[in-house]
Amino acid sequence: MTASSVIRLGPAFCLHLLDLLRRLLVLPLALAPLMASLPAHAAIPIEHWVHASGARVYLVPSPAIPMLDVQINVDGGSRRDPADMAGLADATAALLSAGVRAQGDLPALDENQLAEAWVDIGAQFGASAGSDRFSLSLRTLTRDDLLADAVRLAARQMAAPAWPQAVWHRERERLLASLREAETRPDTHASRAFSRAVYRGHPYGQEATADTLAAIGVADMQRFYRQHVVACRAQVSLVGAIDRASADRIVAELMAPLQAHGCEDLPPVPEVQPLAQAVEQRLPFDAAQAQVLVGQPGYRRSDPDFFPLLVGNHILGGGGFVSRLTNEVRERRGLSYSVYSYFAPGLHAGAFQLGLTTRPDQADLALSVAREVVARFVAEGPTEAELQAAKDNLVNGFGLRLDSNRKLLDNVANIGWNGLPLDYLDRWTGLVQAVTVEDVRRAFQRVLQPDRMVTVVVGAR
């Protein structure tokens, strides 16, 4: 190991790590009663309030481990990218870790010094962008001095990102290299063609290209950050060993730099429009496997049929080896090793997508079988046996959705982002169990139109 590759741990963090390890040794005994109660799905106490900054706060006290996870979500995902700057939200998130400016008596930190500062206190901080959300995440131990240092450094990074031009030039070259490499894969061509055909100009279908990355400058990132990452529209989720008073103080410190961004109104984003007719594209590609994608705009996360569609898709193609698509395409006919379907609901109607890979000479047969399975499922719905098996699988796996602070944080953030009731996680299994065969059939007939879907085949012969 070279000197430059050694990870340095601050002395305060090392002492606290030893204490944490001692606690973890007895953690299984401490958690045993909790794990035993998981099938009963005991209530998860989510506290919610609106902070003075306007941020909506969601807290789950979790004292078993002395750690804290924080997630800040704002309306600043890729759906907010200008069409000629697709990739702007991702670029903005990437450059937030590229250093901070000098502030008062505090010196500037470049990207390496900033990374070392986080290592010294044993904490992590980062940013990311999805289709709808721009997210900031903090993970830290909760010993008073380490927690205070982590929150202070996170607030500083949010207040004074350095936006170094040289780092953006380097990052852009890395992204361009990644795009060039992706061009060599048939799945890239299939995914791009599918998104363009399903979304037809909607921001959900925008993808970064060499031209859009070239159009992005540091000033564009600064403007995007100040316009979208604002306290008044922030949703802050916290899970860890803190109480409400501590959470409110942490939120105040983290929101202070964002309040300086103001609260500019954002323009509305249009809805994804349904398909008027079927679309089929066949793209040549010399590959050992043909890529097949079939789908259409699906539904919004706020759709009242969320649970019938969730359970139904588990039966159709989301349940792995127990799904209808796997049984008909793989098990009975051996046409594909893997076949799947999923919905991607968001603030707008995310895509329904069916995908498979197969031998190029079998692509037409595999596609025909997959289409038939979907059409029959939409027309008839599931059997009672299929429905019960799907419910059992989903309910029995529910505990795995909450078996870490990070997973619990994701679920709490989902509740806040989508405006779900605070007892959503407690009611989840009951809502799954309440789904009927008729619910699934009605929901799928309303949402899916098998005769008006996009089909993309890459590499068939």
N, C-alpha and C positions, 0 to 999 in steps of 0.2 A: 504494500500500500504506500502510495506516495504521500508526502507531507500535505499536498494540496487536496488530497481526497479524504483526509481525516476529518470526522465530524466532531466539532468542539461542543461540549456541554458545559454550561455555566455551573459554578459550584453550588449556587442556591438550588438550581434545578436538579443537580445530582443528589443532593440531600433529600429533596422532596420526592424524587423518584424512588429512592430506597424505602421511604415511608409508604409510598403508593404500592410498591411491590409487596410489602408486608401485609397491606390491606387486601391485596388481590389474592394472597394465599388463603385467606379465610373467606373470601367473597362467595365461593360456591355454597358454603354453609349458610351465609347470610341470605343468599338468594333462594335457597331451597324452598322456603314457604311461598315465596312469590311465584317461582316456576310451577309449583304444585297447583297454584290457583289460576294459571293461565287458561285452562279450558273453560273456567267460569267467566273469563274476561272481566275481571274486576275493573271498576271505574278508573279511568285515567284522569287525574285532576288537572285540567287545563284552565289556567287563570288568564283572563283577557281584560285589557283596558286600553284606552287611548292615551298616549303620552302627551305631555304639554306641547311637544314639537309637532304633533299631528300624526306621529307614527302609531300604527296599531300593533300592540304587543301581545304575544302569546307565550305563556310560561308554564313549563312542567317541572316542578321541583323534583329532583332525582338524587337523593343524598347518598346512595349506596357507594358511588365512586366519586372521589374528589376532583371532578372534571366539569367543564362547562362547554357546551356547543351552542354557538349563536349563528343564525342565518338571517341576513337582511335581504329582502326581495323588493324590487321596484319594477315598474313597467318600463323596461328598457331592453327587452330581448331583440332578437334579429328581425322581428316584425316591424321594428322601428327603424331599421336600416334604410336609408335612401336607396332606390333601385340601382343607381350608378355607383353606390358604395357598399354593396353587399359584403358582409364580413366586418363592418364597422363595430358592432357591439362586441364581437369576439376580440377584435384588435384592442379595443378600449380595455376590456377585462385583462388581457394579457399584459398590457403595459402598466397596469396599476402596481405590479410587483417589481418594476424596473428602477426603483429608487424613490427617495423623497427629497424635497427641497429643504434648505436651511430655514429654520424658524426661530426667531429670537436668539437665544443662546445655544440652541440646538444646531449642530452642524448638519450639512447635507449628507445623505447616505446614498451611495450608488447601489446597484442591484445586489452585488456581493455582500456589501456591508449590511444592507437591510436583511438579507437572508441569514447572515450570522447573528444579527440582533434577535431574530425570531428563534434561532437555535439556542441561544444563550438563555432564554427564558422558557424553553421547552414548549413553545406554542406554535400554532400554524394560522396563517391568514391568507386568503386568496379570493379571487373574483372569477366569475364565469358567466356566460350568457347562453340562454336557451332560446327557444322560439318566442316565448312570451316574457320571460323574466331576466333581469340582470341581478345576479346574486353575489353577496359578499359573505364570506364564512370565516368564523373564528373558532378555534378550539384551543383550550387552555386548561391547566390545572387551576384549582381554586384556592390554594394557599394565598393568604391576603396579599403578600408582596408580589407573587408571580401573577396573580389575577390583575392587580392594579397595573403592573408593567405591561401586560398583554393588551388590556383595554386601551391604555395610553398610547401604545405603539400603533394599534389598529386605527385609533382616531387620528393619529398623526398621518398615517399612510392615506387615509381617506381625505384628509384636509389638504395635503400638499404633495400629491404625486408629482414626480419629476418630469415625466413625459420626455425622456431623452430621445432625440432624433436618431442617434446612432443605433440605439437598441431597436427602434422600430424598423430601421433599414435591415438590420440583422434578422429580426423576426419575420419581416416580409419575405426575405430570401428563403427562410426556412419554410414558410407557408407555400411559396411558389414551388419549392422542391417537392413538397408533399403533394401539391396538385399535379405536378408532372408525373410523380410515381403513381398516383391514383388513376391517371389516364391509361395506365397499362393493364388495369383490371376490368374485366367485363361487368362486375357488379356496380362499379362507379357509373358506367354509361347507362346501365339499366336504372339505377336510382335517380340519376339526373333527368332522364327522359320521363320517368314515371312522375316525378314531382312537377315538372313543367306541364305535363298533360292533365294532372289532377287539379292543380291549383291555378293554372292559366293566368299568371300575372299577379296573383295574391302574394303578399310578402312571405307567407309560409313556404312558397316554392322558390324563393331567392337563394342562390348559392354564390359563394365567393368565387371569383375568377381572377386571372392575371390582370385583366383590365380594371376590375373593381378594386382590387388591392392596390394597384398603382395609383388610383384616384384618391386613396385615403392618406391624409397627412396628420401630423400631430395636432394641429389646430382643430381638425375635425373631431378627433377623440376628445379633446378638452371640451369642445362645445357639446358633444353628445353626453359626456359625463355630467356636466353642469345642468343640462336640460332634463335628464332622465333620472339621475341618482339624487333624489330630493327627499327630505324628511317627511314632507306632507303626504306623500304617497307611499312611504315605506311601510313594510310589514316586517316586524322583528320577532323571530321565534327563538326562544331560549329553552334548553333542556340541560339540567345539571344541578349541582349541589349548591344552590343559592335560593334565597327567599325573594318575596316580591319587592321588598324595599331595596335589596341589592340589585335586583334586575332593573328597577326603575332608574337607579343611579348609573348603571352600565349603559342603559339606553340613552340617558341624557348625554353622557360623554360621547357616545358613538354618533348620535344625531346632531350634535353641535356643529361639526364641520359641514354637514349636509344642509342645515338650515340656511347657511350662507348662499346656497345655490338658488334660493327663492322657491317659487312654486308655479312655474309657467304651465298653463294649460296645454295638454297634448291634443293633436288632431285625432279624430276618430279613424280607426282602421276598418276598411270595408269587410264584409263577411265573405266567406268562401262560397261561391255560387255552385249549385248542383250541375251535374253534367246533363246536357241536352240529348246526347247520343253517345253510342259506344265509340271508342278510339282504340285503334290497334297500330302498334309500331313494331317493326322487325328490323333490328340493327345487326349488320354483319360483324362478326368478331371471331378471330381464330383462337379458340380456347377449348380445353378438354371438357368443360361443362357449359351447358346453356343456362342462362339466367332468365327466369320467368317471374314477372310481377303483374298482379291483377288487383285493381281496386278503384276507389272513388272517394270523394269527400264523405266523411263520416258524420260525427256529431260533436257538439260542444260539451265541455265538462259539466256545464250546468243543465244538461238534458235530463228531464225527469225520469227517463228510462235508462239511466246510467247502469243500474244493477242488473236489469234484464239483459242489457247488451254485454256487460262484463261476464255474467254467467254463461250467456249464450255463446260468446266467442271462446270461452274456455272449452266448450264442447266442440265447436266447429274446428278451431285450429290453434287455440292458445294453451291447450292442456298437454302439450308434448305428445308422448306416445299413446295417450288415451283419447286423443282427438279424432274426429271423423276424417279429417284430411289425411292424417298420418295413417289411419287404418286403410283408407281406400287407395291412396297414392303410393304409400311405401309398403305396408304390410301385405296387402292383397295382390298388388301388381308389381312391386319392386321398381317403381319408376323414379324414385328419388330417395336419397338417404334422409333428407330433412325437408319438411314442408310445414308452413306455419301461417297463421293469420293473426292480425291484431288491429285494434283501434288506437288512434293517438289523439284523444280529445284534448283541446286546449281552450283558450279564450274564444277561439273560432273552431270551425269544424275541421279537426285534423283528419288525416286520411285513414280509411280502412285499407289495409294492405294484405294481400296473400302473396307469399313468395315460395319459390322452390328452385332447386338446381337439379339438372338431369343431364343425361347424355344427349348431345346435340340431335341425334337421330330419333330420340324419344320425346322431344320437346312438345310436338303437336299432340301426342297421345296424353302426356302428363297434363298439359293445359286443358284438354278436353275433359279429362276425369275431374280435375280440380273445379272447373266451371260447373260441371254437373253436380258435384257435392254441394257447392254454394247455393245453386239454384234450388236444389231439393230441400236444403236446410231452411232457406228463406220461405219456401212454400209451405213446408210441413212443420217446421220447428223440431225440437228434440223429443226423444222418447222420455217417459217418466224415469226409466232406469238411468238414462244418460244424465238427466237433470239432477237426480239424487247423487250420482257419483261425482258430478262437478261440484255440487254444494259441499259434499263431504271433503273433497280435496281442498277446496278454498277455505273452508272453516277450519279444518285441521292444520292448515299451513298458516293460519292467521298469526299465531304467536311469533313466527319467524319474521314477520313484518315489524316487530317491535322489540327484538332481542338485543338491541344496542342503543345507546344514546343517539348515535348518528341516524339510525333508522327511525327512531321515535321523533327526532327533530324533523326529518323529511316529511313524516306524516302530519306533524303539527303545522309545519309550513304549508302543506297542502290544504289543510283545513282553513288557515288564514287566507291563503291566496284565492281560494275558490268560494269563500264565504260560507263554508259548511258549518253546521251546528257544533258547539263545543263537545257534545257527547257523541259525535260521529263515530269515533273509534269504538265506543261502548256499544253502539247500535249496529255496527258493521255486520256482524255475523247474523243478527236477526234480519237485517235487510236482505242478505244473501238467501237465508232460509225461506224468506217470504216469496221469492220469485217462483212463478208458476210456468208451466209449459206454454200456456196462452200468452203470458207476459212476454216471453222470449219470441214467440212467433209474431206477435203484434209489433214488437219493437223492431225486429229485423225486417219485417215487411215495410215498415215506415221508413227506415233508414237506408236500406240497401236496395238497389235496382240491378239485378244480375244482368239485365239486357242493356244497361247503359254504363258499362265499366271501362276503365282504361286497361289495356293489355300491352305490356312491353316484353318482347322476347329478344334477347341478345345472344347471338352465337348459335342459333338453330341451323340445322342442315336439312 
